[in-house]
Amino acid sequence: MPLDPKAREFLDMLAAAGAPELTDLPVEDARLALTSMFAGQGAPEPVARVDDRSLPGPAGEIPVRVYTPEGRGPFPVLVYFHGGGWVLGDLESHDAVCRRLARTVPALVVAVHYRRAPEHRFPAAAEDAYAATHWVAEHAPTIGGDPHRVAVGGDSAGGNLAAVVALMARDRGGPRLAYQLLVYPATDATMDAPSHRENGDGYLLTAEAMAWFWGHYLGSADDRWNPYASPLRTADLHGLPPALVITAEFDPLRDEGEAYGDRLREAGVPVRVTRYPGMIHAFFQLTMVF
């Protein structure tokens, strides 16, 4: 399919604004720019309650934001990890998408602000994501959640972390997860899939930017082969929770996300892979555009 007209309009708007590439900015400036792009999407969708709190982590407190939907609990729980290449993104940049998930699933959504690179390189983000998930699974009733229905999810780098947490939970004997929502996940640090060449320029996320993100996140070249960095490189994917993998047609990450879905299916994991035709990376959180 051709590029979706709304996607084309959004890309043309960015080009007309003449804004620099995020990866050309100092990290702190890039963080502010990304949060401004995603946070300024109109009035927030209402949910019953929003609470900011912190959870214990391996290197200190982990900030989280808990979104409680309307209705009577206990609710299924989605522990959500924001995208941003492990470098950018925060609780504000993904507030809109978490509110939408809480309202439409409906579910209790716990958004996790893990340690970011380059200040904290791999595996800091993954260990924070796992620690937060473990805490939520153990204490779900105290926040209105059902401990038997805890899922993980995230977009882009957050999708990577969701897949990694599912692996960690299997390998470390818990917690038992009910589902994994992987939205255009980064699954392979080698970046050798055809979609990196086909969609590597002109569709918001570029192959050059992904190389920049991986370069900030990984501590060494050997890390790219570590399954907790590159889930696609995991030798055995048996015993993982059911998954929904969402990809976008004009996204450099398309093929590696779909390849991960294929690997899950081959391992006997119930999985649904949905490619959104005409879409670009980040469409999932651009709630006012799509």
DRENVO-746259 format. One record per residue: residue in three letters; x, y, z of N, C-alpha, C, O in turn. Coordinates in steps of 0.001 Angstrom, whole numbers, padded with zeros to 6 digits, always signed. Layout:
// DRENVO-746259
ALAXYZXYZXYZXYZ...
// end
This chain:
// DRENVO-746259
MET+000830-001194+000000+000000+000000+000000+000869+001249+000000+002009+001214+000463PRO+000331+002367-000522+001065+003625-000403+001060+004111+001033+000302+003611+001865LEU+001900+005078+001318+001944+005684+002632+000576+006269+002971-000045+006927+002137ASP+000116+006032+004174-001173+006545+004615-001189+008080+004502-000212+008726+004880PRO-002283+008677+003988-002327+010137+003817-002068+010907+005115-001435+011963+005089LYS-002546+010393+006238-002300+011080+007501-000821+011006+007878-000267+011949+008442ALA-000197+009888+007565+001236+009764+007816+002011+010740+006939+002936+011404+007405ARG+001626+010823+005663+002291+011756+004761+002110+013189+005238+003056+013975+005204GLU+000917+013535+005677+000661+014895+006170+001522+015198+007391+002068+016294+007519PHE+001639+014226+008280+002446+014419+009485+003919+014596+009126+004584+015484+009659LEU+004430+013763+008231+005830+013877+007825+006096+015201+007105+007139+015822+007307ASP+005153+015626+006269+005306+016908+005569+005308+018076+006553+006033+019054+006374MET+004481+017955+007598+004436+019006+008609+005775+019117+009333+006269+020218+009575LEU+006353+017976+009674+007663+017993+010332+008731+018591+009424+009574+019370+009870ALA+008687+018217+008143+009673+018741+007198+009533+020250+007041+010528+020972+006965ALA+008281+020721+006994+008050+022159+006832+008519+022944+008051+008935+024096+007930ALA+008450+022319+009228+008873+023002+010448+010383+023185+010497+010881+024036+011234GLY+011118+022392+009715+012565+022529+009656+013290+022152+010928+014403+022615+011178ALA+012660+021311+011734+013287+020913+012999+014468+019982+012727+014421+019183+011792PRO+015513+020078+013526+016661+019187+013330+016305+017757+013715+015351+017528+014458GLU+017071+016800+013209+016892+015421+013624+017199+015308+015118+018135+015933+015618LEU+016408+014512+015814+016623+014360+017253+018042+013893+017560+018644+014302+018553THR+018562+013035+016698+019892+012477+016945+021011+013482+016670+022172+013202+016969ASP+020681+014653+016104+021674+015712+015916+021741+016644+017126+022604+017519+017190LEU+020836+016458+018077+020759+017319+019246+021512+016702+020415+021706+015487+020449PRO+021936+017514+021371+022409+016946+022636+021297+016086+023252+020114+016351+023037VAL+021672+015080+024000+020684+014127+024505+019567+014813+025276+018398+014499+025056GLU+019886+015734+026164+018838+016383+026960+017890+017187+026080+016685+017200+026330ASP+018408+017854+025058+017545+018596+024143+016658+017652+023341+015487+017946+023103ALA+017218+016516+022925+016433+015529+022189+015316+014974+023062+014210+014737+022576ARG+015591+014766+024335+014554+014283+025248+013405+015284+025352+012235+014902+025299LEU+013737+016545+025496+012699+017569+025590+011890+017644+024297+010670+017799+024336ALA+012562+017534+023158+011878+017624+021872+010910+016466+021675+009784+016671+021222LEU+011338+015254+022009+010459+014100+021835+009258+014185+022756+008131+013925+022336THR+009490+014544+023999+008373+014648+024937+007393+015719+024485+006182+015531+024597SER+007894+016835+023976+007012+017885+023477+006181+017401+022297+005000+017730+022187MET+006797+016618+021412+006084+016109+020242+004909+015230+020639+003813+015364+020097PHE+005143+014331+021589+004111+013359+021941+003181+013848+023039+002021+013439+023091ALA+003674+014725+023926+002844+015155+025053+001827+016214+024652+000774+016324+025281GLY+002120+016991+023626+001211+018064+023234+000136+017601+022277+000035+018108+021160GLN-000666+016644+022704-001679+016064+021825-003103+016349+022308-003980+015490+022219GLY-003323+017562+022819-004656+017936+023230-004953+017528+024660-004077+017071+025395ALA-006215+017706+025036-006641+017400+026398-006484+015910+026683-006812+015085+025830PRO-005994+015554+027853-005813+014132+028171-007144+013402+028283-008122+013950+028791GLU-007175+012165+027806-008370+011355+027949-008584+011042+029428-007638+010696+030135PRO-009829+011166+029894-010063+010943+031315-010024+009465+031692-010506+008608+030950VAL-009456+009188+032830-009517+007863+033458-009951+008096+034898-009998+009237+035358ALA-010266+007021+035608-010781+007187+036960-009753+007808+037898-010092+008602+038776ARG-008483+007430+037696-007468+007897+038647-006088+007768+038021-005826+006837+037261VAL-005212+008703+038344-003808+008648+037927-002943+008933+039146-003104+009955+039813ASP-002035+008027+039425-001164+008178+040596+000293+008033+040189+000663+007059+039533ASP+001121+008997+040576+002564+008887+040426+003147+008339+041720+002809+008798+042812ARG+004026+007356+041585+004660+006761+042748+006008+006197+042327+006416+006375+041179SER+006687+005541+043203+007957+004914+042858+007992+003513+043431+007365+003221+044449LEU+008739+002651+042755+008884+001262+043158+010361+000970+043407+011224+001624+042822PRO+010660+000010+044255+012072-000319+044513+012718-000974+043298+012127-001853+042670GLY+013921-000547+042974+014636-001105+041831+016036-001534+042211+016447-001353+043357PRO+016774-002096+041276+018118-002589+041563+019129-001505+041853+020181-001780+042429ALA+018825-000257+041459+019778+000835+041686+019076+002066+042253+019528+003192+042044GLY+017973+001853+042969+017223+002973+043515+015766+002916+043112+015302+001922+042554GLU+015055+003979+043396+013628+004022+043125+013352+004168+041627+014068+004870+040913ILE+012291+003483+041167+011866+003547+039765+010556+004316+039699+009564+003857+040263PRO+010509+005479+039027+009245+006210+038915+008251+005446+038036+008614+004917+036986VAL+007005+005400+038479+005935+004794+037695+004703+005683+037775+004579+006524+038667ARG+003806+005484+036839+002514+006175+036851+001429+005123+036667+001461+004342+035716VAL+000479+005113+037578-000569+004101+037588-001874+004726+037096-002361+005705+037662TYR-002433+004141+036028-003683+004605+035437-004782+003594+035783-004712+002430+035387THR-005789+004046+036520-006886+003174+036909-008106+003499+036053-008530+004654+036014PRO-008681+002511+035366-009846+002790+034518-011125+002913+035340-011152+002581+036525GLU-012167+003387+034702-013478+003393+035335-013945+001952+035532-013559+001052+034786GLY-014769+001755+036536-015313+000427+036771-014836-000147+038078-014188+000523+038883ARG-015167-001387+038266-014866-002065+039515-013772-003116+039302-013877-003967+038419GLY-012744-003045+040108-011651-004005+040010-011963-005284+040742-013075-005448+041243PRO-011011-006200+040819-009636-006016+040327-009549-006069+038807-010259-006834+038154PHE-008665-005242+038258-008506-005110+036824-007312-005935+036332-006368-006168+037088PRO-007349-006373+035080-006111-006871+034485-005076-005759+034483-005423-004579+034435VAL-003810-006133+034535-002732-005155+034671-001827-005217+033450-001431-006297+033011LEU-001507-004051+032910-000524-003943+031839+000628-003099+032338+000464-001903+032581VAL+001799-003713+032493+003016-002968+032839+003609-002485+031524+004001-003290+030679TYR+003674-001156+031351+003993-000582+030043+005324+000164+030084+005590+000951+030993PHE+006157-000105+029068+007481+000513+028945+007491+001433+027727+007211+001004+026608HIS+007816+002697+027960+007785+003680+026879+008914+003462+025884+009966+002920+026221GLY+008671+003898+024645+009695+003899+023626+010580+005129+023734+010449+005939+024652GLY+011493+005246+022762+012433+006353+022766+013878+005898+022658+014802+006620+023033GLY+014060+004682+022137+015407+004199+021883+016246+003988+023118+017473+004058+023042TRP+015618+003728+024270+016307+003569+025553+017010+004845+026001+017656+004864+027049VAL+016887+005909+025215+017569+007176+025486+016563+008283+025771+016745+009076+026695LEU+015506+008330+024977+014487+009373+025060+013209+008787+025671+013157+007607+026016GLY+012187+009629+025797+010896+009168+026299+010838+009176+027817+011853+009031+028498ASP+009619+009349+028335+009407+009376+029784+007923+009166+030061+007172+008791+029160LEU+007504+009398+031269+006102+009209+031618+005205+010210+030904+004056+009892+030596GLU+005700+011398+030637+004887+012415+029965+004722+012119+028479+003642+012313+027922SER+005779+011653+027840+005709+011423+026392+004698+010347+026034+004157+010351+024929HIS+004435+009418+026963+003527+008311+026678+002268+008340+027540+001578+007333+027694ASP+001988+009507+028094+000782+009645+028908-000479+009369+028095-001383+008682+028569ALA-000546+009899+026876-001756+009749+026071-002028+008296+025714-003166+007836+025803VAL-000993+007570+025311-001202+006176+024914-001557+005319+026121-002345+004382+025991CYS-001001+005612+027285-001337+004840+028480-002770+005110+028918-003471+004197+029356ARG-003202+006350+028803-004596+006657+029107-005541+005923+028154-006570+005391+028571ARG-005184+005903+026893-006042+005222+025917-006112+003726+026195-007183+003126+026106LEU-004991+003130+026528-004983+001703+026856-005824+001417+028096-006593+000456+028128ALA-005669+002262+029119-006445+002054+030343-007940+002133+030069-008719+001365+030635ARG-008345+003065+029197-009772+003255+028903-010335+002171+027995-011443+001686+028224THR-009589+001790+026974-010163+000936+025935-009993-000544+026207-010777-001337+025686VAL-009000-000966+027005-008851-002411+027223-010049-003013+027953-010590-003998+027451PRO-010516-002494+029116-009828-001595+030040-008877-002382+030931-009059-003577+031167ALA-007857-001681+031419-006865-002326+032269-006239-001292+033178-006253-000096+032890LEU-005695-001770+034272-004849-000946+035119-003484-000883+034431-002828-001913+034277VAL-003057+000292+034024-001791+000445+033308-000757+001046+034254-000986+002091+034863VAL+000375+000374+034366+001491+000869+035177+002620+001238+034224+003320+000362+033718ALA+002798+002542+033978+003855+003020+033089+005152+003138+033880+005172+003692+034979VAL+006230+002614+033314+007511+002510+034024+008548+003429+033367+008777+003370+032159HIS+009160+004269+034186+010239+005138+033681+011578+004554+034126+012124+004927+035164TYR+012079+003648+033331+013332+002943+033602+014532+003874+033402+014415+004946+032809ARG+015662+003446+033901+016894+004219+033689+017236+004257+032196+017122+003253+031494ARG+017656+005428+031732+017921+005622+030314+019421+005720+030030+020231+006095+030878ALA+019737+005360+028785+021090+005504+028264+021266+006940+027735+020266+007602+027460PRO+022482+007432+027587+023760+006733+027807+024248+006782+029256+025279+006193+029582GLU+023508+007485+030131+023948+007527+031528+023951+006128+032148+024801+005799+032975HIS+022982+005318+031728+022832+003967+032267+022679+003012+031086+021614+002942+030473ARG+023724+002293+030775+023714+001428+029604+023166+000035+029939+022946-000309+031101PHE+022958-000749+028882+022493-002121+029031+023307-002850+030094+024534-002750+030088PRO+022664-003581+031009+021247-003961+031033+020392-003160+032015+019393-003675+032515ALA+020768-001900+032301+020073-001133+033336+018570-001033+033070+017764-001305+033960ALA+018190-000642+031847+016764-000486+031540+016022-001806+031691+014920-001842+032239ALA+016618-002886+031210+015969-004191+031289+015809-004635+032738+014771-005188+033102GLU+016810-004403+033561+016720-004806+034967+015678-003982+035708+014963-004515+036556ASP+015576-002688+035403+014520-001868+036005+013141-002354+035568+012222-002451+036381ALA+013006-002660+034275+011726-003122+033754+011305-004422+034426+010137-004600+034772TYR+012257-005328+034607+011939-006593+035265+011577-006369+036728+010609-006946+037222ALA+012345-005540+037420+012078-005291+038836+010695-004673+039031+009969-005061+039946ALA+010328-003722+038184+009007-003100+038296+007910-004119+038044+006901-004130+038749THR+008093-004974+037049+007096-005994+036744+006956-006980+037887+005847-007380+038241HIS+008076-007368+038458+008046-008306+039581+007279-007704+040757+006473-008384+041391TRP+007533-006432+041045+006834-005766+042147+005337-005704+041868+004531-006009+042746VAL+004960-005312+040656+003543-005199+040311+002843-006549+040440+001735-006627+040971ALA+003481-007603+039958+002873-008931+040044+002665-009351+041498+001650-009961+041833GLU+003629-009023+042357+003521-009409+043769+002529-008560+044537+001914-009039+045489HIS+002361-007291+044134+001546-006360+044901+000308-005879+044141-000307-004883+044522ALA-000051-006573+043084-001175-006135+042252-002439-005827+043058-003073-004804+042798PRO-002836-006663+044023-004072-006354+044759-004044-005014+045490-005092-004405+045706THR-002856-004552+045870-002768-003292+046622-003028-002075+045737-003287-000983+046244ILE-002959-002259+044421-003235-001138+043511-004480-001387+042658-004731-000675+041685GLY-005257-002406+043036-006505-002678+042326-006373-003618+041161-007272-003694+040324GLY-005253-004351+041084-005024-005247+039958-005211-006704+040316-005205-007087+041486ASP-005380-007508+039277-005526-008950+039411-004154-009594+039219-003600-009510+038123PRO-003591-010228+040237-002239-010794+040112-002152-011946+039131-001053-012330+038729HIS-003297-012510+038734-003303-013613+037779-003424-013124+036325-003379-013924+035390ARG-003575-011816+036150-003706-011258+034806-002764-010061+034664-003206-008924+034499VAL-001477-010332+034729-000459-009293+034581+000231-009484+033237+000767-010554+032950ALA+000213-008451+032427+000845-008471+031106+001922-007408+031047+001941-006479+031855VAL+002825-007553+030076+003826-006526+029808+003616-006013+028385+003141-006737+027510GLY+003978-004763+028177+003832-004187+026842+004708-002976+026678+005222-002428+027654GLY+004879-002558+025440+005661-001368+025163+005811-001167+023670+005509-002055+022873ASP+006284+000013+023306+006469+000350+021900+007938+000609+021616+008629+001255+022405SER+008416+000096+020474+009779+000334+020010+010783-000196+021031+010810-001400+021285ALA+011615+000674+021628+012512+000208+022674+011726-000367+023848+012190-001294+024513GLY+010543+000177+024103+009688-000376+025147+009164-001746+024782+008980-002593+025656GLY+008920-001979+023491+008551-003317+023043+009692-004294+023232+009481-005451+023594ASN+010905-003822+022984+012092-004628+023274+012118-005020+024746+012343-006185+025074LEU+011888-004056+025634+011940-004333+027064+010826-005275+027490+011035-006121+028359ALA+009645-005145+026895+008557-006062+027224+008923-007491+026847+008693-008418+027624ALA+009494-007676+025653+009924-009011+025237+011017-009540+026153+011026-010721+026502VAL+011932-008669+026541+013037-009081+027407+012523-009454+028792+012975-010443+029369VAL+011587-008678+029335+011031-009004+030652+010337-010359+030615+010440-011132+031567ALA+009625-010656+029518+008996-011975+029391+010053-013079+029418+009844-014121+030040LEU+011179-012858+028752+012283-013828+028785+012866-013955+030193+013097-015061+030681MET+013097-012821+030832+013656-012846+032180+012725-013573+033144+013174-014370+033968ALA+011426-013294+033037+010466-013931+033932+010472-015446+033744+010361-016194+034716ARG+010600-015897+032501+010701-017332+032255+011995-017902+032818+011991-018945+033472ASP+013091-017216+032561+014403-017726+032950+014634-017674+034457+015381-018484+035006ARG+013993-016722+035118+014241-016510+036546+013134-017085+037425+013130-016868+038637GLY+012214-017801+036836+011180-018452+037613+010040-017568+038057+009380-017870+039051GLY+009796-016496+037354+008660-015642+037676+008993-014176+037506+010154-013796+037357PRO+007962-013368+037530+006556-013710+037767+005916-014358+036535+006444-014278+035426ARG+004771-015001+036760+004038-015605+035660+003244-014514+034950+002415-013841+035562LEU+003501-014347+033670+002858-013291+032896+001760-013872+032012+001866-014994+031516ALA+000714-013089+031829-000432-013551+031057-000323-013204+029582-000957-013854+028750TYR+000477-012180+029234+000456-011693+027847+001638-010761+027643+002210-010238+028599GLN+001996-010563+026369+002981-009549+026010+002495-008793+024777+002166-009392+023752LEU+002457-007471+024895+002045-006577+023819+003304-005909+023284+003909-005076+023959LEU+003696-006279+022063+004947-005805+021477+004616-004930+020266+004263-005430+019198VAL+004737-003636+020454+004382-002671+019405+005654-002237+018684+006542-001631+019283TYR+005731-002550+017405+006940-002389+016579+008210-002505+017424+008975-001549+017555PRO+008419-003695+017993+009553-003862+018915+010896-003923+018197+011001-004451+017090ALA+011914-003377+018841+013293-003584+018407+013742-004925+018979+013774-005100+020197THR+014086-005867+018115+014440-007205+018594+015824-007661+018181+016261-008734+018598ASP+016539-006871+017365+017810-007348+016830+018773-006186+016628+018586-005359+015735ALA+019802-006134+017465+020759-005031+017392+021655-005084+016165+022367-004119+015892THR+021641-006187+015414+022468-006238+014210+021888-005393+013088+022616-005000+012176MET+020587-005105+013135+019927-004233+012147+020158-004707+010710+020367-003893+009811ASP+020120-006021+010499+020405-006526+009156+019155-006946+008393+019272-007582+007346ALA+017963-006614+008881+016726-006974+008197+016512-006070+006977+016933-004913+006993PRO+015867-006575+005927+015631-005765+004727+014892-004457+004995+015151-003462+004316SER+013981-004432+005963+013205-003211+006202+014082-002053+006670+013689-000895+006526HIS+015250-002332+007223+016156-001249+007597+016680-000537+006355+016975+000657+006393ARG+016793-001277+005256+017232-000651+004011+016052-000053+003237+016174+001021+002648GLU+014937-000734+003242+013761-000263+002499+013145+000987+003135+012705+001898+002433ASN+013119+001020+004471+012426+002101+005184+013371+002908+006057+012943+003560+007009GLY+014651+002864+005734+015644+003472+006607+015774+004964+006519+016556+005551+007268ASP+015033+005612+005625+015122+007068+005494+013792+007600+004975+013206+007041+004048GLY+013325+008685+005582+012139+009353+005082+010832+008984+005758+009774+009471+005360TYR+010886+008120+006786+009640+007679+007433+009704+007861+008951+009287+006984+009708LEU+010225+008994+009383+010331+009397+010783+011520+008708+011458+012554+009339+011679LEU+011384+007420+011787+012522+006699+012356+013438+006267+011216+012984+005674+010237THR+014716+006563+011347+015665+006211+010295+016614+005110+010792+016767+004886+011992ALA+017236+004442+009834+018236+003444+010187+019409+004095+010919+019982+003506+011836GLU+019757+005308+010509+020837+006030+011182+020486+006306+012641+021333+006180+013526ALA+019224+006686+012887+018793+006945+014260+018828+005673+015095+019234+005706+016256MET+018399+004533+014506+018441+003285+015255+019869+002911+015623+020115+002414+016722ALA+020807+003142+014718+022211+002882+015038+022675+003782+016178+023448+003353+017034TRP+022206+005031+016192+022529+005980+017259+021978+005485+018591+022668+005524+019610PHE+020721+005014+018576+020106+004516+019807+020843+003292+020345+021192+003235+021524TRP+021076+002313+019465+021801+001118+019908+023187+001489+020437+023651+000926+021428GLY+023841+002435+019769+025170+002851+020196+025179+003474+021577+026144+003320+022325HIS+024104+004181+021922+024002+004758+023252+023628+003713+024302+024035+003811+025460TYR+022848+002710+023884+022310+001745+024847+023308+000654+025217+023492+000358+026397LEU+023946+000061+024229+024811-001083+024487+026158-000647+025034+026702+000391+024656GLY+026678-001464+025930+027962-001138+026525+029147-001617+025723+030245-001072+025834SER+028920-002655+024900+030007-003207+024093+029422-003844+022842+028216-004073+022756ALA+030287-004126+021875+029820-004766+020642+029258-006153+020920+028342-006599+020228ASP+029786-006829+021908+029296-008167+022234+027865-008155+022756+027154-009153+022638ASP+027435-007029+023336+026087-006960+023896+024999-007163+022837+023893-007597+023157ARG+025314-006849+021586+024284-006954+020550+023799-008389+020361+022723-008614+019806TRP+024599-009369+020826+024216-010769+020699+023544-011307+021960+023075-012445+021979ASN+023498-010502+022992+022882-010924+024250+021365-010981+024070+020772-009992+023640PRO+020716-012110+024386+019266-012214+024199+018471-011164+024969+017358-010818+024573TYR+019035-010653+026071+018317-009631+026829+018472-008243+026207+017850-007283+026664ALA+019296-008136+025171+019350-006937+024344+018657-007177+023015+017896-006334+022541SER+018922-008334+022413+018359-008715+021114+017535-009990+021277+018058-011086+021079PRO+016258-009866+021634+015443-011067+021868+015397-012023+020680+015248-013231+020867LEU+015523-011498+019458+015492-012361+018281+016642-013357+018285+016564-014404+017643ARG+017713-013030+019009+018885-013904+019067+018773-014969+020160+019720-015724+020383THR+017630-015038+020842+017422-016051+021873+017338-017426+021220+016608-017612+020247ALA+018076-018374+021749+018093-019717+021160+016770-020446+021341+016335-021169+020445ASP+016124-020264+022491+014916-021027+022814+013838-020071+023295+014010-019376+024296LEU+012723-020042+022570+011613-019152+022934+010419-019918+023485+009321-019367+023572HIS+010612-021167+023855+009512-021942+024424+009127-021380+025797+009951-020800+026504GLY+007857-021568+026152+007402-021244+027490+007138-019784+027754+007030-019381+028912LEU+007032-018974+026714+006748-017549+026886+005250-017293+026819+004513-018114+026273PRO+004783-016175+027362+003346-015890+027341+002857-015545+025936+003649-015138+025085PRO+001550-015707+025689+000987-015318+024388+001330-013872+024055+001536-013047+024945ALA+001390-013579+022754+001858-012262+022332+001016-011698+021199+000476-012427+020367LEU+000925-010382+021198+000458-009620+020044+001622-008764+019588+002136-007946+020351VAL+002040-008951+018336+003124-008163+017752+002521-007236+016704+001908-007698+015741ILE+002692-005947+016885+002178-004936+015960+003353-004328+015208+004341-003920+015819THR+003249-004269+013891+004294-003633+013085+003667-002620+012143+002452-002609+011942ALA+004502-001776+011572+004065-000754+010624+004775-000986+009290+005965-001298+009260GLU+004040-000833+008195+004582-001148+006874+005840-000346+006553+006805-000898+006023PHE+005841+000962+006871+006962+001828+006509+007839+002120+007728+008096+003276+008066ASP+008289+001055+008372+009066+001160+009597+010335+000331+009445+010264-000826+009031PRO+011502+000901+009775+012723+000085+009723+012650-001163+010601+013302-002162+010299LEU+011877-001127+011671+011793-002250+012608+010783-003309+012191+010604-004301+012897ARG+010127-003117+011068+009038-004026+010656+009470-005485+010605+008829-006346+011208ASP+010544-005763+009895+010910-007159+009646+011398-007866+010906+011101-009043+011108GLU+012142-007159+011754+012634-007836+012953+011502-008108+013941+011544-009097+014672GLY+010488-007234+013970+009322-007508+014790+008559-008714+014289+008150-009569+015075GLU+008365-008786+012977+007637-009913+012402+008442-011206+012504+007872-012284+012676ALA+009755-011101+012398+010596-012284+012553+010497-012828+013976+010506-014041+014188TYR+010403-011926+014940+010252-012384+016323+008910-013081+016516+008823-014092+017213GLY+007866-012536+015896+006575-013214+015950+006635-014601+015342+006050-015542+015879ASP+007345-014738+014212+007503-016057+013577+008244-017019+014500+007874-018187+014613ARG+009293-016522+015162+010057-017380+016077+009199-017829+017260+009287-018979+017691LEU+008377-016929+017779+007478-017300+018873+006517-018398+018422+006290-019375+019137ARG+005960-018222+017234+005005-019213+016706+005689-020568+016542+005117-021600+016896GLU+006902-020569+016012+007639-021823+015825+007914-022512+017161+008041-023735+017217ALA+008004-021724+018236+008260-022291+019560+006976-022717+020260+007009-023151+021411GLY+005854-022597+019576+004592-023020+020156+003909-021971+021011+002964-022284+021735VAL+004369-020732+020939+003751-019649+021698+002571-019094+020890+002742-018765+019716PRO+001393-018984+021484+000277-018351+020764+000618-016899+020445+000919-016115+021345VAL+000571-016548+019176+000987-015204+018780+000141-014726+017610-000240-015504+016734ARG-000140-013447+017617-000797-012786+016491+000110-011650+016043+000494-010798+016844VAL+000446-011643+014769+001278-010581+014195+000406-009761+013259-000170-010289+012308THR+000314-008465+013534-000534-007573+012742+000313-006447+012170+000860-005631+012911ARG+000418-006409+010838+001105-005306+010176+000069-004267+009764-000923-004600+009114TYR+000298-003003+010142-000616-001926+009771-000136-001298+008460+000900-000635+008429PRO-000890-001509+007384-000466-001003+006078-000463+000520+006037-001331+001179+006609GLY+000522+001052+005355+000610+002502+005171+001125+003266+006365+001289+004484+006293MET+001387+002575+007471+001756+003261+008711+003266+003393+008871+004047+002649+008278ILE+003650+004372+009699+005045+004644+010020+005306+004326+011491+004374+004140+012273HIS+006569+004268+011848+006948+004111+013240+006326+005234+014062+006217+006367+013594ALA+005921+004914+015283+005365+005868+016258+003877+006129+016058+003294+006919+016800PHE+003241+005483+015069+001808+005761+014869+000988+005402+016100-000050+006015+016349PHE+001437+004420+016870+000670+003934+018010+000513+005007+019079-000531+005086+019726GLN+001537+005833+019273+001427+006858+020310+001070+008224+019779+000886+009152+020566LEU+000965+008383+018465+000510+009659+017906-001015+009650+017864-001631+009562+016802THR-001597+009743+019048-003042+009527+019184-003876+010606+018500-005016+010349+018113MET-003324+011812+018346-004088+012888+017708-003932+012883+016188-004651+013600+015493VAL-003003+012085+015668-002785+012030+014214-003515+010849+013603-004171+010981+012570PHE-003400+009683+014252-003986+008459+013706-005179+008048+014559-005823+007037+014275
// end
